């Protein structure tokens, strides 16, 4: 239950920042275009630097083994949620692709990193990079084709050259070779400190963006939409619970950290990438934004519950 309490407390803190973000949007301190620009900063600079810095620790064979195990567990989780998300009602549902995408892909960067960092520190973030890596590879291949509703691997190059994947690759190389910025020169220490200052922006910036984005939707109307609420139930409760149950029956690592990291990442709200793809392929981008807003708000209650369930069962 300690894990659930830590997540619950961090969720409360993040909720306050989310509300501030919503107020900033309503007062026009953050505009719709400003939200997109802040998202670009978060995705292309802050997140990658935080991931890279999570690898700036002393080499430990056990941690590397845990990272590989995290990749396996992340693959298992996606192997579970992708087919199960297909159980959403398709007939006469023009938003089927949008809702299925939202069920499968989590906001594991914006929401996952600050939560895992609060729970396990840099070790947890390191294990989370396995889930984020598979997320990026799948979202720009399977997710891209799901939204486009045809087979097309043209976005794969974008996936493997994204700042997040590059940060992971460089981070792993530095980690295995024992290259630590802080130990290189005085300048290296300054660069490492600068990177950490930027990395520490992750939680407040991500939640300000989430709040400003959520404020752009009619939340009350969205909460009364049965399709959106069914999608939220799948995304936040049903599919993560299935992943937890399956992981329960798999062999466990020594400290259980990789298992719980993957469970929490899977239980995060819907990814913002869905809105980008919906705009690109003329899908219902408004529905994507509504699902993001509803799942983000409801996750403040469901994430501690799913963390407690995963801790108890795993």
Secondary structure as GFF3:
##gff-version 3
##sequence-region A 1 314
A	DSSP	alpha_helix	2	26	.	.	.	ID=ss1
A	DSSP	alpha_helix	32	41	.	.	.	ID=ss2
A	DSSP	pi_helix	42	46	.	.	.	ID=ss3
A	DSSP	alpha_helix	47	54	.	.	.	ID=ss4
A	DSSP	alpha_helix	61	85	.	.	.	ID=ss5
A	DSSP	alpha_helix	96	104	.	.	.	ID=ss6
A	DSSP	pi_helix	108	112	.	.	.	ID=ss7
A	DSSP	alpha_helix	113	120	.	.	.	ID=ss8
A	DSSP	alpha_helix	122	138	.	.	.	ID=ss9
A	DSSP	pi_helix	139	143	.	.	.	ID=ss10
A	DSSP	alpha_helix	144	148	.	.	.	ID=ss11
A	DSSP	alpha_helix	156	160	.	.	.	ID=ss12
A	DSSP	alpha_helix	163	177	.	.	.	ID=ss13
A	DSSP	alpha_helix	181	184	.	.	.	ID=ss14
A	DSSP	alpha_helix	186	199	.	.	.	ID=ss15
A	DSSP	alpha_helix	202	214	.	.	.	ID=ss16
A	DSSP	alpha_helix	219	223	.	.	.	ID=ss17
A	DSSP	alpha_helix	226	233	.	.	.	ID=ss18
A	DSSP	pi_helix	234	238	.	.	.	ID=ss19
A	DSSP	alpha_helix	239	248	.	.	.	ID=ss20
A	DSSP	alpha_helix	257	266	.	.	.	ID=ss21
A	DSSP	alpha_helix	273	280	.	.	.	ID=ss22
A	DSSP	alpha_helix	285	313	.	.	.	ID=ss23
###
